[in-house]
Amino acid sequence: MSVELKRDIYKKLADWKKERTGKVLELSGARQVGKTFILKKFARENYKYSIYINMVEDTGKAFLKCLDTAASWEPGCERIEKPIHRALDLYDGNFEDTEEVLIVH
């Protein structure tokens, strides 16, 4: 990936952060071109904390186990309103639901 292309992607990530829509950002492209590298760099430089989950590696398997635990429910028990937040908390005890935390998955 050229330096110019990395700069363009970085600027688009910065613009996305400034919008503060709370919407998910999808970064797609060919394999092995630096998507993960630029995303991790952006997270380090622009967020207080980030959590990286790769769904095809062990981090993904671990997160899915946390999600299963968080979403489990038995009759007579109170349902968890946001199981994804509980799963992130189980996966990484430093998780906070704030604008200063980025989840990369």
PDB file as gemmi writes it, atoms N, CA and C in Angstrom:
CRYST1    1.000    1.000    1.000  90.00  90.00  90.00 P 1                      
ATOM      1  N   MET A   1       0.855  -1.166   0.000  1.00  0.00           N  
ATOM      2  CA  MET A   1       0.000   0.000   0.000  1.00  0.00           C  
ATOM      3  C   MET A   1       0.900   1.228   0.000  1.00  0.00           C  
ATOM      4  N   SER A   2       0.607   2.142  -0.882  1.00  0.00           N  
ATOM      5  CA  SER A   2       1.434   3.335  -0.977  1.00  0.00           C  
ATOM      6  C   SER A   2       1.191   4.254   0.213  1.00  0.00           C  
ATOM      7  N   VAL A   3       2.171   5.100   0.473  1.00  0.00           N  
ATOM      8  CA  VAL A   3       2.063   6.060   1.563  1.00  0.00           C  
ATOM      9  C   VAL A   3       0.876   6.984   1.327  1.00  0.00           C  
ATOM     10  N   GLU A   4       0.669   7.386   0.082  1.00  0.00           N  
ATOM     11  CA  GLU A   4      -0.447   8.272  -0.249  1.00  0.00           C  
ATOM     12  C   GLU A   4      -1.785   7.595   0.046  1.00  0.00           C  
ATOM     13  N   LEU A   5      -1.908   6.331  -0.317  1.00  0.00           N  
ATOM     14  CA  LEU A   5      -3.144   5.596  -0.058  1.00  0.00           C  
ATOM     15  C   LEU A   5      -3.374   5.447   1.448  1.00  0.00           C  
ATOM     16  N   LYS A   6      -2.317   5.157   2.204  1.00  0.00           N  
ATOM     17  CA  LYS A   6      -2.442   5.052   3.658  1.00  0.00           C  
ATOM     18  C   LYS A   6      -2.913   6.374   4.248  1.00  0.00           C  
ATOM     19  N   ARG A   7      -2.381   7.474   3.732  1.00  0.00           N  
ATOM     20  CA  ARG A   7      -2.769   8.796   4.211  1.00  0.00           C  
ATOM     21  C   ARG A   7      -4.253   9.064   3.920  1.00  0.00           C  
ATOM     22  N   ASP A   8      -4.716   8.668   2.727  1.00  0.00           N  
ATOM     23  CA  ASP A   8      -6.123   8.840   2.362  1.00  0.00           C  
ATOM     24  C   ASP A   8      -7.037   8.028   3.283  1.00  0.00           C  
ATOM     25  N   ILE A   9      -6.656   6.793   3.537  1.00  0.00           N  
ATOM     26  CA  ILE A   9      -7.459   5.937   4.419  1.00  0.00           C  
ATOM     27  C   ILE A   9      -7.473   6.510   5.830  1.00  0.00           C  
ATOM     28  N   TYR A  10      -6.323   6.958   6.308  1.00  0.00           N  
ATOM     29  CA  TYR A  10      -6.217   7.529   7.648  1.00  0.00           C  
ATOM     30  C   TYR A  10      -7.131   8.753   7.760  1.00  0.00           C  
ATOM     31  N   LYS A  11      -7.144   9.594   6.730  1.00  0.00           N  
ATOM     32  CA  LYS A  11      -8.002  10.781   6.738  1.00  0.00           C  
ATOM     33  C   LYS A  11      -9.473  10.375   6.784  1.00  0.00           C  
ATOM     34  N   LYS A  12      -9.850   9.345   6.037  1.00  0.00           N  
ATOM     35  CA  LYS A  12     -11.244   8.882   6.061  1.00  0.00           C  
ATOM     36  C   LYS A  12     -11.606   8.331   7.441  1.00  0.00           C  
ATOM     37  N   LEU A  13     -10.676   7.651   8.096  1.00  0.00           N  
ATOM     38  CA  LEU A  13     -10.919   7.170   9.454  1.00  0.00           C  
ATOM     39  C   LEU A  13     -11.111   8.347  10.410  1.00  0.00           C  
ATOM     40  N   ALA A  14     -10.282   9.377  10.265  1.00  0.00           N  
ATOM     41  CA  ALA A  14     -10.402  10.569  11.111  1.00  0.00           C  
ATOM     42  C   ALA A  14     -11.741  11.269  10.874  1.00  0.00           C  
ATOM     43  N   ASP A  15     -12.150  11.349   9.617  1.00  0.00           N  
ATOM     44  CA  ASP A  15     -13.454  11.954   9.297  1.00  0.00           C  
ATOM     45  C   ASP A  15     -14.588  11.150   9.926  1.00  0.00           C  
ATOM     46  N   TRP A  16     -14.484   9.824   9.864  1.00  0.00           N  
ATOM     47  CA  TRP A  16     -15.490   8.951  10.471  1.00  0.00           C  
ATOM     48  C   TRP A  16     -15.585   9.211  11.971  1.00  0.00           C  
ATOM     49  N   LYS A  17     -14.447   9.351  12.626  1.00  0.00           N  
ATOM     50  CA  LYS A  17     -14.451   9.607  14.071  1.00  0.00           C  
ATOM     51  C   LYS A  17     -15.098  10.953  14.379  1.00  0.00           C  
ATOM     52  N   LYS A  18     -14.806  11.959  13.583  1.00  0.00           N  
ATOM     53  CA  LYS A  18     -15.365  13.299  13.817  1.00  0.00           C  
ATOM     54  C   LYS A  18     -16.881  13.321  13.675  1.00  0.00           C  
ATOM     55  N   GLU A  19     -17.434  12.473  12.823  1.00  0.00           N  
ATOM     56  CA  GLU A  19     -18.886  12.438  12.603  1.00  0.00           C  
ATOM     57  C   GLU A  19     -19.657  12.024  13.854  1.00  0.00           C  
ATOM     58  N   ARG A  20     -19.052  11.191  14.705  1.00  0.00           N  
ATOM     59  CA  ARG A  20     -19.658  10.737  15.964  1.00  0.00           C  
ATOM     60  C   ARG A  20     -21.076  10.193  15.787  1.00  0.00           C  
ATOM     61  N   THR A  21     -21.251   9.387  14.764  1.00  0.00           N  
ATOM     62  CA  THR A  21     -22.581   8.819  14.514  1.00  0.00           C  
ATOM     63  C   THR A  21     -22.841   7.578  15.360  1.00  0.00           C  
ATOM     64  N   GLY A  22     -21.775   6.973  15.869  1.00  0.00           N  
ATOM     65  CA  GLY A  22     -21.926   5.729  16.607  1.00  0.00           C  
ATOM     66  C   GLY A  22     -22.104   4.537  15.694  1.00  0.00           C  
ATOM     67  N   LYS A  23     -22.019   4.778  14.398  1.00  0.00           N  
ATOM     68  CA  LYS A  23     -22.205   3.702  13.427  1.00  0.00           C  
ATOM     69  C   LYS A  23     -20.928   2.901  13.248  1.00  0.00           C  
ATOM     70  N   VAL A  24     -21.102   1.673  12.846  1.00  0.00           N  
ATOM     71  CA  VAL A  24     -19.983   0.778  12.565  1.00  0.00           C  
ATOM     72  C   VAL A  24     -19.309   1.224  11.276  1.00  0.00           C  
ATOM     73  N   LEU A  25     -18.012   1.120  11.246  1.00  0.00           N  
ATOM     74  CA  LEU A  25     -17.241   1.415  10.048  1.00  0.00           C  
ATOM     75  C   LEU A  25     -16.723   0.104   9.489  1.00  0.00           C  
ATOM     76  N   GLU A  26     -16.950  -0.133   8.226  1.00  0.00           N  
ATOM     77  CA  GLU A  26     -16.420  -1.324   7.577  1.00  0.00           C  
ATOM     78  C   GLU A  26     -15.259  -0.909   6.694  1.00  0.00           C  
ATOM     79  N   LEU A  27     -14.123  -1.528   6.907  1.00  0.00           N  
ATOM     80  CA  LEU A  27     -12.945  -1.286   6.091  1.00  0.00           C  
ATOM     81  C   LEU A  27     -12.676  -2.566   5.311  1.00  0.00           C  
ATOM     82  N   SER A  28     -12.843  -2.506   4.010  1.00  0.00           N  
ATOM     83  CA  SER A  28     -12.656  -3.704   3.204  1.00  0.00           C  
ATOM     84  C   SER A  28     -11.620  -3.437   2.126  1.00  0.00           C  
ATOM     85  N   GLY A  29     -11.095  -4.520   1.602  1.00  0.00           N  
ATOM     86  CA  GLY A  29     -10.100  -4.415   0.546  1.00  0.00           C  
ATOM     87  C   GLY A  29      -9.379  -5.734   0.366  1.00  0.00           C  
ATOM     88  N   ALA A  30      -8.449  -5.730  -0.550  1.00  0.00           N  
ATOM     89  CA  ALA A  30      -7.679  -6.937  -0.844  1.00  0.00           C  
ATOM     90  C   ALA A  30      -6.890  -7.389   0.386  1.00  0.00           C  
ATOM     91  N   ARG A  31      -6.543  -8.656   0.383  1.00  0.00           N  
ATOM     92  CA  ARG A  31      -5.740  -9.213   1.475  1.00  0.00           C  
ATOM     93  C   ARG A  31      -4.322  -8.653   1.443  1.00  0.00           C  
ATOM     94  N   GLN A  32      -3.756  -8.537   2.652  1.00  0.00           N  
ATOM     95  CA  GLN A  32      -2.334  -8.214   2.804  1.00  0.00           C  
ATOM     96  C   GLN A  32      -1.939  -6.853   2.215  1.00  0.00           C  
ATOM     97  N   VAL A  33      -2.814  -5.854   2.352  1.00  0.00           N  
ATOM     98  CA  VAL A  33      -2.460  -4.532   1.833  1.00  0.00           C  
ATOM     99  C   VAL A  33      -2.271  -3.496   2.938  1.00  0.00           C  
ATOM    100  N   GLY A  34      -2.465  -3.899   4.197  1.00  0.00           N  
ATOM    101  CA  GLY A  34      -2.201  -2.990   5.306  1.00  0.00           C  
ATOM    102  C   GLY A  34      -3.429  -2.458   6.034  1.00  0.00           C  
ATOM    103  N   LYS A  35      -4.597  -3.056   5.816  1.00  0.00           N  
ATOM    104  CA  LYS A  35      -5.820  -2.591   6.476  1.00  0.00           C  
ATOM    105  C   LYS A  35      -5.695  -2.673   7.999  1.00  0.00           C  
ATOM    106  N   THR A  36      -5.286  -3.802   8.499  1.00  0.00           N  
ATOM    107  CA  THR A  36      -5.161  -3.988   9.946  1.00  0.00           C  
ATOM    108  C   THR A  36      -4.097  -3.062  10.508  1.00  0.00           C  
ATOM    109  N   PHE A  37      -2.988  -2.930   9.817  1.00  0.00           N  
ATOM    110  CA  PHE A  37      -1.909  -2.046  10.269  1.00  0.00           C  
ATOM    111  C   PHE A  37      -2.418  -0.614  10.445  1.00  0.00           C  
ATOM    112  N   ILE A  38      -3.097  -0.084   9.424  1.00  0.00           N  
ATOM    113  CA  ILE A  38      -3.543   1.307   9.488  1.00  0.00           C  
ATOM    114  C   ILE A  38      -4.637   1.482  10.536  1.00  0.00           C  
ATOM    115  N   LEU A  39      -5.505   0.484  10.690  1.00  0.00           N  
ATOM    116  CA  LEU A  39      -6.553   0.555  11.713  1.00  0.00           C  
ATOM    117  C   LEU A  39      -5.959   0.554  13.123  1.00  0.00           C  
ATOM    118  N   LYS A  40      -4.994  -0.311  13.366  1.00  0.00           N  
ATOM    119  CA  LYS A  40      -4.347  -0.359  14.686  1.00  0.00           C  
ATOM    120  C   LYS A  40      -3.588   0.929  14.965  1.00  0.00           C  
ATOM    121  N   LYS A  41      -2.920   1.466  13.958  1.00  0.00           N  
ATOM    122  CA  LYS A  41      -2.198   2.741  14.104  1.00  0.00           C  
ATOM    123  C   LYS A  41      -3.185   3.855  14.437  1.00  0.00           C  
ATOM    124  N   PHE A  42      -4.293   3.912  13.705  1.00  0.00           N  
ATOM    125  CA  PHE A  42      -5.318   4.914  13.949  1.00  0.00           C  
ATOM    126  C   PHE A  42      -5.867   4.784  15.376  1.00  0.00           C  
ATOM    127  N   ALA A  43      -6.132   3.557  15.804  1.00  0.00           N  
ATOM    128  CA  ALA A  43      -6.666   3.323  17.154  1.00  0.00           C  
ATOM    129  C   ALA A  43      -5.681   3.801  18.219  1.00  0.00           C  
ATOM    130  N   ARG A  44      -4.400   3.466  18.070  1.00  0.00           N  
ATOM    131  CA  ARG A  44      -3.380   3.891  19.042  1.00  0.00           C  
ATOM    132  C   ARG A  44      -3.297   5.401  19.147  1.00  0.00           C  
ATOM    133  N   GLU A  45      -3.387   6.074  18.012  1.00  0.00           N  
ATOM    134  CA  GLU A  45      -3.167   7.511  17.970  1.00  0.00           C  
ATOM    135  C   GLU A  45      -4.418   8.346  18.259  1.00  0.00           C  
ATOM    136  N   ASN A  46      -5.595   7.718  18.228  1.00  0.00           N  
ATOM    137  CA  ASN A  46      -6.828   8.508  18.338  1.00  0.00           C  
ATOM    138  C   ASN A  46      -7.793   8.071  19.437  1.00  0.00           C  
ATOM    139  N   TYR A  47      -7.476   6.999  20.128  1.00  0.00           N  
ATOM    140  CA  TYR A  47      -8.368   6.504  21.165  1.00  0.00           C  
ATOM    141  C   TYR A  47      -7.596   6.217  22.442  1.00  0.00           C  
ATOM    142  N   LYS A  48      -8.286   6.358  23.549  1.00  0.00           N  
ATOM    143  CA  LYS A  48      -7.690   6.050  24.849  1.00  0.00           C  
ATOM    144  C   LYS A  48      -7.363   4.560  24.939  1.00  0.00           C  
ATOM    145  N   TYR A  49      -8.258   3.739  24.367  1.00  0.00           N  
ATOM    146  CA  TYR A  49      -8.107   2.293  24.477  1.00  0.00           C  
ATOM    147  C   TYR A  49      -8.768   1.626  23.282  1.00  0.00           C  
ATOM    148  N   SER A  50      -8.219   0.522  22.828  1.00  0.00           N  
ATOM    149  CA  SER A  50      -8.856  -0.229  21.741  1.00  0.00           C  
ATOM    150  C   SER A  50      -8.804  -1.718  22.051  1.00  0.00           C  
ATOM    151  N   ILE A  51      -9.776  -2.424  21.516  1.00  0.00           N  
ATOM    152  CA  ILE A  51      -9.846  -3.879  21.654  1.00  0.00           C  
ATOM    153  C   ILE A  51      -9.851  -4.452  20.242  1.00  0.00           C  
ATOM    154  N   TYR A  52      -8.908  -5.350  19.968  1.00  0.00           N  
ATOM    155  CA  TYR A  52      -8.801  -5.964  18.639  1.00  0.00           C  
ATOM    156  C   TYR A  52      -9.276  -7.407  18.714  1.00  0.00           C  
ATOM    157  N   ILE A  53     -10.262  -7.732  17.879  1.00  0.00           N  
ATOM    158  CA  ILE A  53     -10.797  -9.095  17.824  1.00  0.00           C  
ATOM    159  C   ILE A  53     -10.759  -9.555  16.373  1.00  0.00           C  
ATOM    160  N   ASN A  54     -10.029 -10.624  16.106  1.00  0.00           N  
ATOM    161  CA  ASN A  54      -9.958 -11.193  14.766  1.00  0.00           C  
ATOM    162  C   ASN A  54     -10.798 -12.468  14.764  1.00  0.00           C  
ATOM    163  N   MET A  55     -11.895 -12.456  14.022  1.00  0.00           N  
ATOM    164  CA  MET A  55     -12.849 -13.553  14.072  1.00  0.00           C  
ATOM    165  C   MET A  55     -12.327 -14.866  13.484  1.00  0.00           C  
ATOM    166  N   VAL A  56     -11.211 -14.856  12.789  1.00  0.00           N  
ATOM    167  CA  VAL A  56     -10.662 -16.105  12.256  1.00  0.00           C  
ATOM    168  C   VAL A  56      -9.482 -16.607  13.089  1.00  0.00           C  
ATOM    169  N   GLU A  57      -9.190 -15.919  14.179  1.00  0.00           N  
ATOM    170  CA  GLU A  57      -8.096 -16.336  15.059  1.00  0.00           C  
ATOM    171  C   GLU A  57      -8.635 -16.637  16.457  1.00  0.00           C  
ATOM    172  N   ASP A  58      -7.740 -16.926  17.378  1.00  0.00           N  
ATOM    173  CA  ASP A  58      -8.142 -17.268  18.742  1.00  0.00           C  
ATOM    174  C   ASP A  58      -8.905 -16.139  19.428  1.00  0.00           C  
ATOM    175  N   THR A  59      -8.593 -14.893  19.099  1.00  0.00           N  
ATOM    176  CA  THR A  59      -9.316 -13.790  19.727  1.00  0.00           C  
ATOM    177  C   THR A  59     -10.796 -13.855  19.374  1.00  0.00           C  
ATOM    178  N   GLY A  60     -11.110 -14.246  18.163  1.00  0.00           N  
ATOM    179  CA  GLY A  60     -12.505 -14.378  17.745  1.00  0.00           C  
ATOM    180  C   GLY A  60     -13.205 -15.498  18.479  1.00  0.00           C  
ATOM    181  N   LYS A  61     -12.517 -16.638  18.617  1.00  0.00           N  
ATOM    182  CA  LYS A  61     -13.101 -17.772  19.347  1.00  0.00           C  
ATOM    183  C   LYS A  61     -13.366 -17.392  20.800  1.00  0.00           C  
ATOM    184  N   ALA A  62     -12.413 -16.695  21.404  1.00  0.00           N  
ATOM    185  CA  ALA A  62     -12.578 -16.288  22.804  1.00  0.00           C  
ATOM    186  C   ALA A  62     -13.743 -15.307  22.949  1.00  0.00           C  
ATOM    187  N   PHE A  63     -13.838 -14.367  22.024  1.00  0.00           N  
ATOM    188  CA  PHE A  63     -14.944 -13.408  22.097  1.00  0.00           C  
ATOM    189  C   PHE A  63     -16.291 -14.094  21.935  1.00  0.00           C  
ATOM    190  N   LEU A  64     -16.394 -15.047  21.011  1.00  0.00           N  
ATOM    191  CA  LEU A  64     -17.659 -15.756  20.812  1.00  0.00           C  
ATOM    192  C   LEU A  64     -18.070 -16.527  22.063  1.00  0.00           C  
ATOM    193  N   LYS A  65     -17.095 -17.080  22.795  1.00  0.00           N  
ATOM    194  CA  LYS A  65     -17.403 -17.751  24.057  1.00  0.00           C  
ATOM    195  C   LYS A  65     -17.951 -16.742  25.064  1.00  0.00           C  
ATOM    196  N   CYS A  66     -17.338 -15.568  25.095  1.00  0.00           N  
ATOM    197  CA  CYS A  66     -17.820 -14.508  25.995  1.00  0.00           C  
ATOM    198  C   CYS A  66     -19.234 -14.080  25.608  1.00  0.00           C  
ATOM    199  N   LEU A  67     -19.494 -13.985  24.323  1.00  0.00           N  
ATOM    200  CA  LEU A  67     -20.824 -13.597  23.852  1.00  0.00           C  
ATOM    201  C   LEU A  67     -21.864 -14.655  24.218  1.00  0.00           C  
ATOM    202  N   ASP A  68     -21.502 -15.929  24.078  1.00  0.00           N  
ATOM    203  CA  ASP A  68     -22.416 -17.011  24.478  1.00  0.00           C  
ATOM    204  C   ASP A  68     -22.751 -16.906  25.964  1.00  0.00           C  
ATOM    205  N   THR A  69     -21.728 -16.663  26.767  1.00  0.00           N  
ATOM    206  CA  THR A  69     -21.940 -16.528  28.213  1.00  0.00           C  
ATOM    207  C   THR A  69     -22.828 -15.328  28.519  1.00  0.00           C  
ATOM    208  N   ALA A  70     -22.532 -14.205  27.879  1.00  0.00           N  
ATOM    209  CA  ALA A  70     -23.284 -12.971  28.145  1.00  0.00           C  
ATOM    210  C   ALA A  70     -24.731 -13.073  27.687  1.00  0.00           C  
ATOM    211  N   ALA A  71     -24.970 -13.803  26.613  1.00  0.00           N  
ATOM    212  CA  ALA A  71     -26.323 -13.887  26.050  1.00  0.00           C  
ATOM    213  C   ALA A  71     -27.150 -15.026  26.637  1.00  0.00           C  
ATOM    214  N   SER A  72     -26.519 -15.884  27.435  1.00  0.00           N  
ATOM    215  CA  SER A  72     -27.273 -17.010  27.979  1.00  0.00           C  
ATOM    216  C   SER A  72     -28.342 -16.493  28.946  1.00  0.00           C  
ATOM    217  N   TRP A  73     -29.478 -17.163  28.944  1.00  0.00           N  
ATOM    218  CA  TRP A  73     -30.611 -16.742  29.766  1.00  0.00           C  
ATOM    219  C   TRP A  73     -31.402 -17.960  30.181  1.00  0.00           C  
ATOM    220  N   GLU A  74     -31.880 -17.930  31.388  1.00  0.00           N  
ATOM    221  CA  GLU A  74     -32.730 -19.001  31.880  1.00  0.00           C  
ATOM    222  C   GLU A  74     -34.048 -18.406  32.351  1.00  0.00           C  
ATOM    223  N   PRO A  75     -35.144 -19.120  32.137  1.00  0.00           N  
ATOM    224  CA  PRO A  75     -36.437 -18.606  32.602  1.00  0.00           C  
ATOM    225  C   PRO A  75     -36.379 -18.247  34.086  1.00  0.00           C  
ATOM    226  N   GLY A  76     -36.986 -17.123  34.414  1.00  0.00           N  
ATOM    227  CA  GLY A  76     -36.997 -16.657  35.801  1.00  0.00           C  
ATOM    228  C   GLY A  76     -35.861 -15.713  36.122  1.00  0.00           C  
ATOM    229  N   CYS A  77     -34.873 -15.644  35.249  1.00  0.00           N  
ATOM    230  CA  CYS A  77     -33.750 -14.728  35.445  1.00  0.00           C  
ATOM    231  C   CYS A  77     -33.957 -13.474  34.603  1.00  0.00           C  
ATOM    232  N   GLU A  78     -33.360 -12.400  35.044  1.00  0.00           N  
ATOM    233  CA  GLU A  78     -33.460 -11.145  34.307  1.00  0.00           C  
ATOM    234  C   GLU A  78     -32.615 -11.226  33.034  1.00  0.00           C  
ATOM    235  N   ARG A  79     -33.151 -10.719  31.950  1.00  0.00           N  
ATOM    236  CA  ARG A  79     -32.402 -10.704  30.690  1.00  0.00           C  
ATOM    237  C   ARG A  79     -31.395  -9.553  30.706  1.00  0.00           C  
ATOM    238  N   ILE A  80     -30.259  -9.792  30.103  1.00  0.00           N  
ATOM    239  CA  ILE A  80     -29.244  -8.751  29.978  1.00  0.00           C  
ATOM    240  C   ILE A  80     -29.640  -7.865  28.810  1.00  0.00           C  
ATOM    241  N   GLU A  81     -29.723  -6.551  29.064  1.00  0.00           N  
ATOM    242  CA  GLU A  81     -30.193  -5.623  28.041  1.00  0.00           C  
ATOM    243  C   GLU A  81     -29.222  -5.502  26.866  1.00  0.00           C  
ATOM    244  N   LYS A  82     -27.943  -5.408  27.131  1.00  0.00           N  
ATOM    245  CA  LYS A  82     -26.946  -5.267  26.063  1.00  0.00           C  
ATOM    246  C   LYS A  82     -25.902  -6.371  26.205  1.00  0.00           C  
ATOM    247  N   PRO A  83     -26.215  -7.587  25.744  1.00  0.00           N  
ATOM    248  CA  PRO A  83     -25.261  -8.689  25.931  1.00  0.00           C  
ATOM    249  C   PRO A  83     -23.921  -8.444  25.245  1.00  0.00           C  
ATOM    250  N   ILE A  84     -23.911  -7.654  24.172  1.00  0.00           N  
ATOM    251  CA  ILE A  84     -22.632  -7.388  23.499  1.00  0.00           C  
ATOM    252  C   ILE A  84     -21.692  -6.622  24.428  1.00  0.00           C  
ATOM    253  N   HIS A  85     -22.236  -5.689  25.210  1.00  0.00           N  
ATOM    254  CA  HIS A  85     -21.397  -4.938  26.150  1.00  0.00           C  
ATOM    255  C   HIS A  85     -20.875  -5.855  27.249  1.00  0.00           C  
ATOM    256  N   ARG A  86     -21.738  -6.731  27.730  1.00  0.00           N  
ATOM    257  CA  ARG A  86     -21.318  -7.692  28.754  1.00  0.00           C  
ATOM    258  C   ARG A  86     -20.241  -8.617  28.188  1.00  0.00           C  
ATOM    259  N   ALA A  87     -20.402  -9.042  26.939  1.00  0.00           N  
ATOM    260  CA  ALA A  87     -19.405  -9.908  26.304  1.00  0.00           C  
ATOM    261  C   ALA A  87     -18.067  -9.190  26.183  1.00  0.00           C  
ATOM    262  N   LEU A  88     -18.093  -7.925  25.802  1.00  0.00           N  
ATOM    263  CA  LEU A  88     -16.851  -7.157  25.697  1.00  0.00           C  
ATOM    264  C   LEU A  88     -16.201  -6.988  27.063  1.00  0.00           C  
ATOM    265  N   ASP A  89     -17.007  -6.815  28.090  1.00  0.00           N  
ATOM    266  CA  ASP A  89     -16.475  -6.712  29.445  1.00  0.00           C  
ATOM    267  C   ASP A  89     -15.853  -8.029  29.896  1.00  0.00           C  
ATOM    268  N   LEU A  90     -16.497  -9.145  29.547  1.00  0.00           N  
ATOM    269  CA  LEU A  90     -15.925 -10.459  29.873  1.00  0.00           C  
ATOM    270  C   LEU A  90     -14.633 -10.701  29.098  1.00  0.00           C  
ATOM    271  N   TYR A  91     -14.622 -10.279  27.834  1.00  0.00           N  
ATOM    272  CA  TYR A  91     -13.454 -10.483  26.978  1.00  0.00           C  
ATOM    273  C   TYR A  91     -12.274  -9.631  27.438  1.00  0.00           C  
ATOM    274  N   ASP A  92     -12.549  -8.383  27.816  1.00  0.00           N  
ATOM    275  CA  ASP A  92     -11.494  -7.457  28.212  1.00  0.00           C  
ATOM    276  C   ASP A  92     -12.015  -6.585  29.344  1.00  0.00           C  
ATOM    277  N   GLY A  93     -11.511  -6.808  30.524  1.00  0.00           N  
ATOM    278  CA  GLY A  93     -11.968  -6.082  31.704  1.00  0.00           C  
ATOM    279  C   GLY A  93     -11.785  -4.576  31.629  1.00  0.00           C  
ATOM    280  N   ASN A  94     -11.005  -4.087  30.681  1.00  0.00           N  
ATOM    281  CA  ASN A  94     -10.809  -2.644  30.521  1.00  0.00           C  
ATOM    282  C   ASN A  94     -11.871  -1.998  29.640  1.00  0.00           C  
ATOM    283  N   PHE A  95     -12.800  -2.793  29.123  1.00  0.00           N  
ATOM    284  CA  PHE A  95     -13.823  -2.242  28.244  1.00  0.00           C  
ATOM    285  C   PHE A  95     -14.690  -1.226  28.971  1.00  0.00           C  
ATOM    286  N   GLU A  96     -14.889  -0.094  28.317  1.00  0.00           N  
ATOM    287  CA  GLU A  96     -15.822   0.935  28.771  1.00  0.00           C  
ATOM    288  C   GLU A  96     -16.625   1.359  27.552  1.00  0.00           C  
ATOM    289  N   ASP A  97     -17.897   1.581  27.732  1.00  0.00           N  
ATOM    290  CA  ASP A  97     -18.744   2.018  26.627  1.00  0.00           C  
ATOM    291  C   ASP A  97     -18.671   3.541  26.520  1.00  0.00           C  
ATOM    292  N   THR A  98     -17.554   4.024  25.984  1.00  0.00           N  
ATOM    293  CA  THR A  98     -17.353   5.461  25.813  1.00  0.00           C  
ATOM    294  C   THR A  98     -16.835   5.726  24.402  1.00  0.00           C  
ATOM    295  N   GLU A  99     -16.818   6.989  24.040  1.00  0.00           N  
ATOM    296  CA  GLU A  99     -16.301   7.380  22.730  1.00  0.00           C  
ATOM    297  C   GLU A  99     -14.783   7.242  22.641  1.00  0.00           C  
ATOM    298  N   GLU A 100     -14.137   6.990  23.763  1.00  0.00           N  
ATOM    299  CA  GLU A 100     -12.681   6.863  23.771  1.00  0.00           C  
ATOM    300  C   GLU A 100     -12.202   5.435  23.655  1.00  0.00           C  
ATOM    301  N   VAL A 101     -13.138   4.497  23.412  1.00  0.00           N  
ATOM    302  CA  VAL A 101     -12.790   3.094  23.220  1.00  0.00           C  
ATOM    303  C   VAL A 101     -13.208   2.675  21.813  1.00  0.00           C  
ATOM    304  N   LEU A 102     -12.285   2.041  21.102  1.00  0.00           N  
ATOM    305  CA  LEU A 102     -12.561   1.554  19.749  1.00  0.00           C  
ATOM    306  C   LEU A 102     -12.481   0.045  19.733  1.00  0.00           C  
ATOM    307  N   ILE A 103     -13.506  -0.586  19.180  1.00  0.00           N  
ATOM    308  CA  ILE A 103     -13.511  -2.035  19.011  1.00  0.00           C  
ATOM    309  C   ILE A 103     -13.193  -2.315  17.558  1.00  0.00           C  
ATOM    310  N   VAL A 104     -12.113  -3.038  17.305  1.00  0.00           N  
ATOM    311  CA  VAL A 104     -11.704  -3.404  15.952  1.00  0.00           C  
ATOM    312  C   VAL A 104     -11.962  -4.883  15.813  1.00  0.00           C  
ATOM    313  N   HIS A 105     -12.787  -5.238  14.827  1.00  0.00           N  
ATOM    314  CA  HIS A 105     -13.116  -6.658  14.645  1.00  0.00           C  
ATOM    315  C   HIS A 105     -13.226  -6.959  13.182  1.00  0.00           C  
TER     316      HIS A 105                                                      
END                                                                             
